[in-house]
Amino acid sequence: MKNDLNMRTQDFLNQNSIISIQSLPKSALADPSFQDPIWELAKDNGCETPFSNEFLQLLIYVRNINKLAFHTAEGAEACTAKSWRAKEHNPDRNLNGGGVMTVIRANHLEKSAVNYSCVWGPKYPAIEGEYANKPFAAAGVSLISHPRNPYAPIMHLNVRCIKVFDQGKVTTWIGGGADLTPMVPYAEDTELFHSAMKEVCERTPHIANYDKYKKWADDYFFIPHRKESRGVGGIFFDFVKIEQESDMSLLLDVGQYAARAYAEILSRRIDTPFDNALHEKHLYWRGRYAEFNLVYDRGTKFGLMSGGNHEAIFCSLPPQVRW
């Protein structure tokens, strides 16, 4: 007999089937009535973001479908939202726009967040140096989930688009991915998650390749000083240059497929009984996640270099951790 969580999860999956980028504007999760705080931030004192409304709606959908997956796990509305303006948060960076932090601190999800940012300004903080100090715009959604139960895995997701403007030429690329980090791996969970990411890539084969993006994730989410991987992987991609808006569907699919897979995995694990010994082990194990995000994570570095909200950036860190 199914319990309440299983039933909620099945309802979530049934009521939120995979959609196409063409049908996105019709979805209530994409905010067709333009009520989300991000719309005001995207028109910062009359200076509008260079991103289209359609792309901003895509990001709203990715955020909202994952928020809904979190609510499904908790059984109730659990997110608290907080808007921030780039100029007020970091006046020295001379950025327009801002973001919306959406954070959960609840029963099953000890600390989870789905954050949305949209900023633009005169100096691109290029990590590699290319396009450095050119006018730029960056928008994306980042997700992190730290369940309380040691048997339930951490999930991380990021989808983003960056535009750089140079002498009348606009260069646009996308990046992101999703990965799973269980302390106690289950083969069926790993298979489900990777199957979802494989289908994501197969839906946009002209710009995505599962084998390439899987290896990219395996290489990227490796902790050199510990000589171990940060989990069971997923997909990772960056600097994928695009020529048409429809290529953004890769980002939409990462968001919606990951939400469905993670909701199903949580329904299997968050009620699993555990003892104090495993809880203590869980706190030490979380230290590896914190080490990676503070030392190696590109998103953390870019967020800080671009003048992003440090509260939103460090949402990725575990709520309780020991070394």
N, C-alpha and C positions, 0 to 999 in steps of 0.2 A: 504494500500500500504506500502511495506517495505521501510524503509529508508536505507541510505548507510551503517550504522553500522549493522543493521540487516542482510543486504546482505553480508557484509564482514564476519560476524560471521558465517553465514550459509556456506559460502565458506570454512572458516577455519574448520568447523566440517566435511564437505563433503570431503575435501582434506586430512584430517588427522584422518583416522579411527583408531580404537584401533589395536595395533600390538602386536605380541607375542615376547617373548625374543629370540625365535629362528630366527625370521625374522628381528631382530633389526640391524644386521650388514649391511643389504641392504638399510637401510634408510639413506637418505642424512642428516637428522637431527642428526644422530649418528656419523657424520664426518668420513665416511669410507676412506677418502683421508688423514686423520691424519694431518690436517692443524691447529687444535685448539691449542692455547697457552698452554693448560693443558698438552699436550704431552711432551713439553720441560721440564715443571716443574716436570713431572713424571719420568724424567731421570736427576735428579739433579746432575750435574757434574759427570755423569757416575754411580751414585748410584740409581738404579731403585727401584720404589715403589713395594711393594709386592702385589699390586692389579693387576689383569689381565687386558689386553686391552679391553676384552669384558665388564668387569664391568665399566671401565672408559668410554666406549662408551655408556653404559646404562645411566650413570650420565649426559653425554653430551646431550643425547636425552631428558632427563627430563628437563634439563635447557633450551634447544632450543625449545621444544614444548611450554613451558610456556612463553619464550620470544616472540614466534610467537603469542601466545594468547594476550600478551600485545600490540604487534604491531597492531593486529586486532582491539583492542579497540581504539588505537590512530589514526589508519588510515595511519600510516607511521612508518618507522624505527625510534625508539625512544631511543634505548639503547646505552649507552656509556660503553665500557669495559676497565678495567684496571687490569693488571696482578700484582701479588706481590709474592716475594720469601720469604719463611719463615726465611731463614738465615739473609736476609737483613732487614726484618721487625722486627725481635726479635732475635738478635744474642745470647742472654743468654740462649735461650731454646734449642739450638743445634738440631734444626729440619731440615729435608730435605723437599723438595717439596715447595708447596705454593698454590696459588689459583687465580681465575679470578673473579673480581667484575663486575657485569653487572647491571648498575643502570639507572633508568628512572626518569627524572623530567620533566614532560610534562603537557599537557592541562588536559586531563581526569585523568591520573594517576599522581597525584601530587608528589608522591615519591613511587617508586616500585623498587624491585631489585631481581635478581636471581643470587646467588653467589655459586661458585663451589670451593671447596678446597680439596686438597690431600696432607697430610703431614705424616711424619713418623719420629720416633726418639727413643731414649733410655729409656725414662721415661714416662709411661702412667700416666696422671693426673686424677686418678680415684676419682670421687666425693664420692663414698661410701667406698673407701679404698681397695676394692678387685682389685687385679692385679696392685696395685700402684707400680710405678717405674719399671715396666717391659717394655721391648721393645714393641713398638706398632705402628700401622698405622691406620689412620682415613681418610675417604674420604666421601664426601657428597655434596648435593645441598640443599641450603636453599632459600626460596622464601618469600617475604613479599610484599604486595600491599596495598598502602594507596590511594584510589581514592579521588579526590577533592570533589565529590558530596556526601553530607551526606546520600543520599539514596542508594549509592553503598557500599557494605560491604568490610571490610578488609578481605583479605585471606592470610593465612599463611600455608606454606608447608615446610617439611624437610624430606629428605631421607638420610640415612647414613649407613656406614658399618665400623666396628671397628675390628681390628685384634690385639690380644695380644700374644706375643711369650714368652714361659716359659719352659726352659729346653727341647727344641726340640718339644714341643707341641704348636700347633697353635689353639687358641680359636677365633672363628669368630661369631660375632652377628650383627644383623641389627636392626634399629629402625627408627622411624619417624612418619609420619601421615600428615593430613591436616585438617584445621578447618576454620570456617567462623565466622566473627564478624561483624554483621550489627548493626548500631545504630537504624535503623528503620527496624525491622524484617518483612519479607514477607514469609508467609507460603509456597508459591510455590518455593521460592528460597531455603529455608531450606530443603524442600522435595527433590528437585533436587540434592542438594549437598549430602545429606545423602543417597539417592538412589545410587549415584555414588560410595560413599565410601563402601556401602554394597556390591555392585557388585565387587569392588576391593577385598574384603575379600573372597567373594564366589569363586573367580578365583584361590585362593591358600588356600583351606580349611584345609590342613594339618598343616599349621602354622598360619593361621589367623582366627579370629572369630569376626564378626561384633559386636555382643552384648557386648563382652568383651572389644574390642577396643573402642567402643563408650562410654562405662562407664568409661574406663580409661581416655578418653579425657574429659568427664564431670567432673571427679574428679581432673584431672590435671589442666584444665583451669578454676579453681575457685580461686577468689581473697579473701583470708580469711579476710583481714582487712576491706574489703567492704561488705563481706558476699554476693557476687554476682558472677555469671558466666561471663566469658570473651566473651560471644557470644553464638551461637547456636550449638557449638561443631562440631564434625566430628569424626575422629578416631585418636588414639595415641597408639603407642606401642614402647617397648624398650627391650633390652637384649633378643631378639629372636635369639637363637643360631641356626645356619644352618650348614648343612653337605655338601650341594652340590650347585654349582653355579646357577642352575636353580631356587633355592629358592629366588634369587635376583629379580625374576619377581614381587614379591610383591612391591618392591620399584619402579619398572618401572610403575606398574599399578597405584600406588598412584599419580605419576607425570602426567601420561597422562589422567587419569580420572578427576583429579582436574583441569587440564588446560581446558578441554572441558566444565566442569560444570561452571567454573568461567567465561569463555568467554561468555557463554550464559547468566549468571546472569548480567554481566556488560552490555551486549547489552540491557537488560531490564531497567537498572537503571541510567547509567551515563549521560543521557540527560534529566533526570527528573528536572523540574524547582524547585528552592529552594530560600528562601529569606535570608536576613542578620541575622534574629533571629535564624534560623535553622543553619546557618553557625557558629554563636557564640556557640550554644549548641554543635555543632560537635567538636569544638576545646576543650571544657571542657571534653566531653565524651572520646576523644582520650587519655586523661590523664590516664584513667584506663588501657589502653593498655600499655602505657609507664611504669606504676607502676608494672604491672605483669612482663614485660620483664626485668626490672631492679632488681626486688626483688626475683622472684620465678623461672624464666625460666632456665631450665637445660642447654639448648643450649648456652645461654649467659655465664653461669658459666663455662661450659666446654671449650668454645671458648677462653675465657680469661685465664683459667688455662693452656690450651695447647699452649699458645703463638700465637693464631690466630691473624689475622689482625683486630684490634679494629674498623677500619673504616667499614669493612665488617660486623662485629658482630653488630654494632650499626645502621646498615641500617634498622634494624627492628623497630626503633623508629619513631614515626610520624613526619612529616616535620614541622608542626605547632601544638602547643598544649598549653593549658592553664589550670591553677589550680585556 
